[in-house]
Structure formats: structure tokens, C-alpha cells
């Protein structure tokens, strides 16, 4: 390959990494906003983040970036499919073509608005006051509409937003996956709930001191392989994980002294995300080869560790004695089988992040339908609480008692993360297919978990998923790893094999 092409590629990567550094600085400020920022500091923080995001956007859409991409493609520098170079050129080109259609002013206004909207959401959620949040949500949705029109879409405006989180996915493709899944899922949910069997969930609402919850949560994250020398755990309103740079991955959770599941499984979930971030190839940081392929694949990692590992009987055969030691007064009279059944309780519930594995995806289907309706002009912000409650009754046969347990529970809309929700269900489907393949390759995972050995699973995920970065798109990655296209069948098989025996269905 010619020296001039080598030089062009080097310059493209240097420019891309520089932009990534700017965005990483904005991410630090965003993390601080959601963890330690004083309540009155949100306006100033909004301006800081807006400035940085604007700088990053302007640098990325510089025509010189387009010239470099064109030169490299014309010279055949990207001809070796799935090579590091082809991956970077392909994905940088894709991002550039999308970003250059968006005015920097819109990027900056959206960044500033979502910081302020997030602060308003925190207060509105505390007071269960949708009316106070409504003006901010209206503004966020309008800005996302402008974004969708700017970048364009295959058929539906919502396609433009989904594509930000799951490249190549559309309303049509996701809708087909959900529809096929829904038929089997709804039938299984009905049979489990109608079984008449129910664990004693009062076990989980006993007194669990927060300081001890943090100890057990960190023990679980460490056992999974999360490196606390390259990461940290903090408190927030809505749990999240963010990778800020090589050796710096932050996870967060929220604690409830009378609800064990909130923090413990929240930590395992976010640590699953954290393992993905820590598993990306550091020498490719700031380029597509060093970034996660999609939010759906990211969610597959968190949902796998939280549920397929963290709620398994084999996991608790190892961890329950540790939990009893830490929460001796709370758990001394509780049997392992009763605790395991309690953390796998299947029951319609109001809060998505606390939902069981069987009903969880109904929460996602509700949100997917509402977001789609926003962008077809079929749903107005004024109508959100009523429509939310109506759909909740339809899907889960319960009605939220207030907005805090209804339409105000998630952080996504205030943060402008519209189009994100479908990736949770995709993540569940990906996770089951990956987990089945891992069991096939690694043998008896339950035996490993029973003795507190989680390293083989972590290494398998690292080798097969994390280190690829964006080498493959999500659908292709599933086929490369498992030999089959994505299907809802492995997830349904997993649910039936786990919850069938527990509930006698």
C-alpha cells in the first residue's frame, strides 16, 4: 500500500481519536452531573457539555475528514473485509455521513437541553409530577424530530433514532422480532402467573443495611472480573455505566435498605456493561475498532450477568453463604432454595429495572410502541400518562398508582435517548443465544459457578465479543459467534428451562 495512503489513514485515526477525547471529557462531566453535581449547578453544566459536544461535532464534520475517507476508499485501503483498517474506515464513514447532515447548533442545543431536562426529571420523579417535566419532554422530542429529519431515514422518522443505538435496525426489523417473540412470551407469562405458585418475597424486603449491600455488591462485581483498579462504583438516581477512557470505567447503582434486588442486581447489570468496556482493545481506543458494536450487544452482556448468572441457583449456591455472613440477622432463618425462588419471583410490577425476566420484555414493548407513536404524530406529550397507564393495564394487568412508578420512572427521555429501549429486548435475545453457545463451548457452567469460578465465561465473552469492537455489525456478530442468525427461540428455551420447574409449567 502506498505511503500516501498510510499517511492518510494515520491522519484519519488521529482526528477520530481527538474527537473521542473531547467526547470523553463531556462524558466525565455527564457522569459527575448524575452522581455528585449540586442541584443548582445543572445550568452551568449544561453549557459546559454543550460547548464540548459542539467542539467535537465541528471537528468531526470537517470536510478534511470526508476527503481522507474518500482518498482511502478510492485507493482500496478498506478492501480487506473485517480488518482493523476496513472496520475503522467503514464505521467512521458511516458516522461522518450521518453527522455532517446535522447542524452543530442543533447538536449543541440538544446537549444543553438534555442536561437541563435531566435535572428537571430528577425533581419531577421525586414529586411524581409529570406536569413539571412536560415542557422539557416536549422540547427534547422536538429536537429529536429535527435530528431525524436532518439525517434522514428509510421509512419512518423513528428509524433514524433506532439506528443511533442499533446500526442498521429499523422499526420494521425490530417490530418483526418483537411480534414473533410476543406470541410465545405472552402465553408463557400467562401460564407462569396462573400457576398459583409464589415465593415468599418478604425475604427481600427485610432490613439490608446500605453499607453491607455495597460490600456484597462489590464482591459480586469482583467475582465477575470487574477491575476496580480500572473502575469505580457510585450512587445515582438511575443506574448506568460509562467508559471514560482506558482504565476508567464507572458503574453506578441505587440503594434501598428494604429491597435487596435494587442494588445487588443493579450492580451485576452495570458490571456486565463494565466488563464489556474493560474488555475493549485499549490500543484501538477512540476508534470504532475499540468501541462497542451496538447497545443491543452491550445489553446482552449486562442482562446475561444480571440474570443468567446472577439469578441462577448455581450462583447462589456459592454466594448465599457469603450473603448470610454479611446479613446474618436478616437471613439467618432463610434457606437457599427459598432465597433463590424469591429473586426469581414472576409478578407484574411497575418499575422496569426491577422487573423479573419473564415480564421484563413487556415493559420494553410498551415503550417501543409509545416512542414509535411520538414520531408518527399519533401521541402527544399531554397524553403520555394516560396512554402509559392504559398500555400498562393491557400488557401487565396493573395500573401505576402515580407518575413516579409510571411514565417518569426512566431517565432515557430526559437524556434524549429515544430509540434506546428496543435494544434491551434485543439484548435479552442476544444474551440467550450467546449463553447457550458459551455453555456448549465451556461445558458445565453451573459447576463452575457453584465454586465461585466465573473467569472462563468472562474470557469466552472477551474473546468472542468484547475484543472485536465494531469489526462486525450486531447481526453478523451473532452469526459469527453462534453460527446462527438471531432468533427469539434460545431466549424462550432459557425461560422455559428455568421458570418451568420453579412454577410447575
C-alpha positions in Angstrom: 0.0 0.0 0.0 1.3 3.4 -0.9 3.0 5.7 1.6 0.4 8.5 0.9 -2.5 6.1 1.9 -0.7 5.1 5.0 -0.3 8.8 5.9 -4.0 9.5 5.1 -5.1 6.6 7.3 -2.9 7.7 10.2 -4.3 11.2 10.0 -7.9 9.9 9.9 -7.3 7.9 13.0 -5.6 10.8 14.8 -8.5 13.1 14.0 -11.0 10.4 15.2 -9.2 9.9 18.5 -9.0 13.6 19.1 -12.8 13.9 18.7 -13.2 10.9 21.0 -11.1 12.6 23.7 -13.4 15.7 23.5 -16.5 13.5 23.9 -14.8 11.6 26.8 -14.3 14.9 28.6 -18.1 15.6 28.1 -18.8 12.1 29.4 -16.8 12.9 32.6 -19.0 16.0 33.2 -22.1 13.9 32.5 -21.1 11.3 35.0 -20.4 14.0 37.6 -23.8 15.5 36.9 -25.6 12.3 37.6 -23.6 11.5 40.8 -22.2 14.5 42.6 -23.2 17.7 40.9 -25.1 20.1 43.3 -28.7 20.6 42.3 -28.2 24.3 41.3 -25.3 23.5 39.1 -27.2 22.0 36.2 -27.5 25.2 34.1 -23.7 25.8 34.2 -23.1 22.1 33.5 -25.4 22.2 30.5 -23.4 25.0 28.9 -20.1 23.1 29.6 -21.3 19.9 28.0 -22.9 21.7 25.1 -19.6 23.5 24.3 -17.6 20.3 24.3 -20.1 18.4 22.3 -20.2 21.2 19.8 -16.4 21.3 19.5 -16.4 17.5 18.9 -19.0 17.7 16.3 -17.3 20.6 14.4 -14.0 18.7 14.4 -15.6 15.5 13.2 -17.6 17.0 10.3 -14.6 19.0 9.0 -14.5 18.4 5.2 -11.0 17.1 5.5 -12.3 14.0 7.3 -14.5 13.4 4.3 -11.6 13.9 1.9 -9.5 11.4 3.9 -12.2 8.8 3.8 -12.7 9.3 0.1 -9.0 9.0 -0.6 -8.7 5.8 1.4 -11.7 4.2 -0.3 -10.6 5.2 -3.7 -7.1 3.7 -3.0 -8.6 0.4 -1.8 -7.3 0.8 1.7 -10.5 -0.8 3.0 -10.6 -3.8 0.7 -9.8 -6.5 3.3 -13.2 -7.1 4.9 -13.3 -7.0 8.7 -9.7 -6.0 9.0 -8.9 -3.2 11.6 -8.5 -0.7 8.8 -11.7 -1.7 6.9 -13.6 -1.6 10.2 -12.4 1.9 11.1 -12.9 3.3 7.6 -16.4 1.7 7.2 -17.7 2.9 10.6 -16.0 6.3 10.6 -17.5 6.9 7.1 -20.9 5.8 8.3 -20.8 8.2 11.3 -19.4 11.0 9.2 -22.1 10.8 6.6 -24.7 11.0 9.3 -23.1 13.7 11.4 -22.4 16.1 8.6 -26.1 16.4 7.9 -26.7 17.7 11.4 -26.1 21.4 12.2 -23.7 22.0 15.1 -26.2 24.4 16.5 -28.8 21.5 16.8 -26.1 19.3 18.4 -25.3 21.9 21.0 -28.9 22.8 21.7 -29.8 19.2 22.2 -26.8 18.7 24.6 -27.7 21.7 26.7 -31.4 20.9 26.7 -31.0 17.3 27.8 -28.7 18.2 30.7 -31.4 20.7 32.0 -34.2 18.2 31.2 -32.4 15.5 33.2 -32.3 17.8 36.3 -36.0 18.6 35.8 -36.7 14.9 35.5 -34.9 14.1 38.8 -37.1 16.6 40.7 -40.3 15.6 38.8 -39.7 11.9 39.6 -39.2 12.7 43.3 -42.5 14.6 43.4 -44.3 12.3 40.9 -45.2 15.4 39.0 -45.3 14.9 35.2 -46.7 18.4 34.5 -43.4 20.0 35.7 -41.4 17.8 33.3 -43.7 18.0 30.4 -42.3 21.2 28.8 -38.8 19.7 28.8 -40.0 16.5 27.3 -41.8 18.4 24.5 -38.6 20.2 23.8 -36.5 17.1 23.7 -38.9 15.3 21.4 -39.0 18.3 19.0 -35.2 18.4 18.9 -35.1 14.7 18.2 -37.6 15.2 15.4 -35.4 17.8 13.9 -32.4 15.4 14.2 -34.4 12.6 12.4 -35.3 14.9 9.5 -31.7 16.1 9.2 -30.1 12.7 9.0 -32.9 11.1 7.0 -34.4 7.6 7.4 -35.5 4.6 5.3 -39.2 4.7 6.0 -40.0 6.1 9.5 -38.6 9.1 11.4 -38.1 6.7 14.4 -35.7 4.6 12.2 -33.1 7.4 12.4 -33.1 7.3 16.2 -33.0 3.5 16.4 -30.0 3.5 14.1 -28.0 5.5 16.6 -28.1 2.6 19.0 -28.5 -0.4 16.9 -26.9 0.3 13.5 -29.0 -0.9 10.6 -32.0 -1.7 12.7 -35.4 -0.2 11.8 -39.0 -0.1 13.1 -39.8 -2.9 10.6 -37.0 -5.2 11.6 -37.4 -4.7 15.3 -41.2 -4.9 15.0 -40.9 -8.3 13.3 -38.6 -9.6 16.0 -40.9 -8.4 18.8 -44.1 -9.7 17.1 -42.7 -13.2 16.7 -41.4 -13.1 20.3 -44.6 -11.6 21.8 -46.8 -14.5 20.8 -44.8 -17.1 22.7 -43.9 -14.7 25.6 -47.5 -13.6 26.4 -48.6 -17.3 26.5 -45.7 -18.2 28.8 -46.3 -15.2 31.1 -49.9 -16.2 31.5 -49.1 -19.8 32.4 -46.4 -18.8 34.9 -48.6 -16.2 36.7 -51.6 -18.6 36.5 -49.7 -21.5 38.1 -50.7 -20.5 41.6 -47.1 -20.9 42.9 -45.5 -17.9 44.5 -42.3 -17.5 46.6 -42.1 -15.6 49.9 -40.8 -12.3 48.6 -40.9 -10.7 52.0 -37.4 -12.1 52.4 -36.2 -9.4 50.0 -37.8 -6.5 51.8 -36.3 -7.2 55.2 -33.6 -4.8 56.5 -30.5 -4.8 54.4 -28.1 -2.0 55.6 -26.8 0.0 52.7 -23.1 -0.2 53.7 -23.4 -4.0 53.7 -25.2 -4.0 50.4 -22.3 -2.2 48.9 -19.8 -4.8 50.3 -21.8 -7.7 48.8 -22.3 -5.9 45.5 -18.6 -5.2 45.1 -17.8 -8.8 46.0 -20.1 -9.9 43.2 -18.7 -7.5 40.6 -15.1 -8.5 41.6 -16.0 -12.2 41.3 -17.4 -11.5 37.8 -14.0 -10.0 36.9 -14.7 -6.2 37.1 -11.4 -4.5 37.7 -11.9 -1.9 40.5 -8.3 -0.6 39.7 -9.8 0.5 36.4 -13.2 1.4 37.6 -15.4 2.5 40.5 -18.9 2.2 41.9 -21.0 5.2 42.9 -24.7 6.1 43.7 -27.1 7.8 41.3 -30.8 8.1 40.7 -30.9 5.8 37.7 -28.1 3.2 37.4 -25.8 3.4 34.4 -22.3 2.6 33.2 -19.9 4.8 31.3 -16.5 4.2 29.8 -14.4 7.4 30.1 -11.2 6.1 28.7 -8.6 3.4 29.0 -8.5 2.2 32.6 -11.5 4.3 33.6 -15.0 2.7 33.6 -17.6 4.0 36.0 -20.6 2.0 37.2 -23.4 3.3 39.4 -26.4 1.9 41.4 -29.1 3.0 43.8 -29.7 1.5 47.3 -32.9 0.7 49.1 -32.4 -0.7 52.6 -35.7 -2.6 52.3 -35.3 -4.0 48.8 -32.3 -6.3 48.2 -32.8 -6.6 44.4 -32.4 -2.9 43.6 -28.7 -2.5 44.3 -27.4 -6.1 44.1 -28.7 -6.9 40.6 -28.2 -3.4 39.5 -24.5 -3.7 40.3 -24.3 -7.0 38.5 -26.1 -5.5 35.5 -23.8 -2.4 35.3 -20.7 -4.5 36.0 -21.7 -6.6 33.0 -21.6 -3.4 30.9 -18.4 -2.6 32.6 -16.7 -5.9 31.7 -17.5 -5.1 28.0 -15.9 -1.6 28.3 -12.9 -3.0 30.1 -12.6 -5.8 27.5 -12.4 -3.5 24.5 -8.9 -3.4 22.9 -7.1 -0.4 24.5 -4.8 0.1 21.6 -7.8 0.9 19.5 -9.4 3.3 22.0 -11.2 6.3 20.3 -11.8 4.4 17.0 -14.6 2.0 16.0 -12.3 -1.0 16.5 -12.1 0.0 20.1 -15.8 0.7 20.7 -18.9 -1.5 21.4 -20.7 -2.7 18.3 -24.2 -1.7 19.5 -26.4 -1.1 22.5 -28.2 -4.4 22.0 -24.9 -6.3 22.2 -23.9 -4.1 25.2 -27.2 -5.1 26.9 -26.6 -8.7 26.1 -23.6 -8.6 28.4 -25.4 -6.8 31.3 -28.6 -8.9 31.1 -26.5 -12.1 30.9 -24.5 -11.4 34.1 -27.5 -10.0 36.0 -29.9 -12.8 35.2 -28.5 -15.9 33.6 -25.6 -15.8 36.0 -26.8 -13.7 38.9 -30.2 -15.3 39.3 -29.1 -18.9 38.7 -29.3 -21.4 41.5 -25.6 -22.3 40.9 -24.6 -18.7 41.5 -26.4 -18.6 44.9 -25.0 -21.9 46.0 -21.7 -20.1 46.1 -22.9 -16.6 47.1 -25.7 -17.3 49.5 -23.4 -18.4 52.4 -21.5 -15.1 51.8 -24.7 -13.1 51.8 -25.8 -14.9 55.1 -22.5 -14.0 56.6 -22.8 -10.3 55.8 -26.6 -10.1 56.5 -26.6 -12.6 59.4 -29.5 -11.1 61.3 -31.5 -10.6 58.1 -31.0 -14.0 56.5 -30.2 -16.5 59.3 -33.5 -18.3 59.1 -33.7 -18.3 55.2 -33.0 -21.4 53.1 -31.1 -21.2 49.9 -34.0 -22.6 47.8 -36.4 -20.0 49.3 -34.0 -17.1 48.6 -33.4 -18.3 45.0 -37.1 -18.6 44.4 -37.6 -15.1 45.8 -35.1 -13.5 43.5 -36.8 -15.2 40.6 -40.3 -14.2 41.5 -42.5 -13.6 38.5 -45.1 -11.0 39.0 -46.3 -7.9 37.1 -44.6 -4.9 38.5 -44.4 -1.2 37.9 -40.7 -0.5 37.6 -38.8 -1.8 34.5 -35.4 -2.1 36.1 -36.9 -4.2 38.9 -39.0 -6.4 36.6 -38.5 -10.2 36.5 -37.0 -11.9 33.4 -40.4 -13.3 32.3 -42.4 -10.0 32.3 -39.5 -7.6 31.6 -39.9 -7.5 27.8 -43.5 -6.4 28.1 -42.1 -3.2 29.6 -40.0 -2.7 26.5 -42.8 -3.4 24.1 -44.9 -0.7 25.8 -42.1 1.9 25.4 -41.3 0.9 21.8 -44.9 1.4 20.8 -45.0 4.8 22.6 -41.8 6.1 21.1 -42.9 5.0 17.6 -46.2 6.8 18.2 -44.3 10.0 19.1 -42.6 10.1 15.7 -45.7 9.2 13.7 -47.5 12.2 15.3 -50.0 9.8 16.9 -49.1 10.6 20.5 -48.9 14.0 22.2 -46.9 14.6 25.3 -50.0 15.7 27.1 -51.4 12.2 26.7 -48.4 10.3 27.9 -49.5 9.5 31.5 -53.0 8.2 30.4 -51.6 6.2 27.4 -48.8 4.8 29.6 -51.3 3.6 32.2 -53.7 2.2 29.5 -50.9 0.2 27.9 -49.6 -0.9 31.3 -53.0 -2.3 32.1 -53.1 -4.0 28.7 -49.7 -5.6 28.9 -49.3 -6.3 32.7 -52.9 -6.0 34.0 -51.9 -3.5 36.6 -52.2 0.3 36.7 -49.4 2.5 38.1 -50.5 4.4 41.2 -48.6 7.6 40.2 -46.3 9.0 37.6 -43.1 8.1 39.5 -44.0 4.5 39.1 -45.3 5.1 35.7 -44.1 7.4 32.9 -41.5 9.2 35.0 -39.5 6.1 36.0 -36.9 6.0 33.2 -34.1 8.5 32.6 -34.0 7.9 28.8 -36.4 10.5 27.5 -34.9 13.3 29.6 -31.5 12.4 28.3 -32.7 12.3 24.7 -32.1 8.6 24.4 -35.1 7.9 22.3 -34.7 4.7 20.3 -32.7 3.1 23.0 -35.4 1.0 24.6 -35.7 -1.7 21.9 -32.1 -2.6 22.5 -33.0 -4.1 25.9 -35.1 -6.8 24.3 -32.6 -7.3 21.6 -30.0 -7.7 24.4 -32.1 -10.4 26.1 -32.3 -12.3 22.8 -28.6 -11.9 22.0 -27.7 -12.9 25.6 -29.6 -16.2 25.5 -28.0 -17.1 22.1 -24.5 -16.2 23.3 -25.0 -18.0 26.7 -26.2 -21.2 25.0 -23.1 -21.2 22.8 -20.8 -20.5 25.8 -22.3 -23.5 27.6 -21.7 -25.6 24.5 -18.1 -24.5 24.3 -17.2 -24.3 28.0 -19.1 -27.3 29.4 -20.8 -27.3 32.8 -21.0 -23.6 33.7 -23.3 -24.4 36.7 -20.5 -26.4 38.2 -18.1 -23.5 37.7 -20.5 -21.0 39.3 -21.1 -23.2 42.3 -17.4 -23.0 43.2 -17.3 -19.3 42.5 -15.4 -19.6 39.2 -16.7 -17.0 36.6 -13.4 -16.4 34.8 -14.0 -18.9 32.0 -17.2 -17.2 31.0 -15.6 -13.8 31.2 -12.7 -14.9 29.0 -15.1 -16.5 26.5 -17.1 -13.2 26.2 -13.9 -11.3 26.0 -12.5 -13.4 23.1 -15.7 -13.8 21.2 -17.4 -10.4 21.7 -15.5 -7.7 23.5 -12.2 -7.6 21.6 -13.9 -7.3 18.2 -15.1 -3.8 18.8 -17.2 -2.9 15.8 -15.5 -5.4 13.5 -18.9 -6.9 12.9 -22.4 -5.4 13.0 -24.6 -6.9 15.7 -26.4 -9.4 13.4 -23.2 -10.6 11.8 -21.5 -10.9 15.2 -24.3 -13.3 16.4 -23.8 -15.4 13.3 -20.0 -15.4 13.7 -20.2 -16.4 17.4 -23.1 -18.8 17.3 -23.3 -20.0 13.7 -26.9 -18.9 13.5 -28.9 -15.7 12.9 -30.7 -14.0 15.8 -33.8 -15.8 17.0 -36.1 -15.5 20.0 -36.1 -19.3 20.4 -33.0 -19.6 22.6 -34.4 -17.0 25.0 -37.8 -18.7 25.2 -36.0 -22.1 25.7 -34.0 -20.5 28.5 -37.1 -19.1 30.2 -38.9 -22.4 29.9 -36.0 -24.4 31.3 -35.5 -22.1 34.3 -39.0 -21.0 35.2 -40.9 -24.1 34.1 -39.6 -26.2 37.0 -39.9 -23.3 39.5 -43.5 -22.7 38.7 -44.5 -26.2 37.5 -45.5 -25.2 34.0 
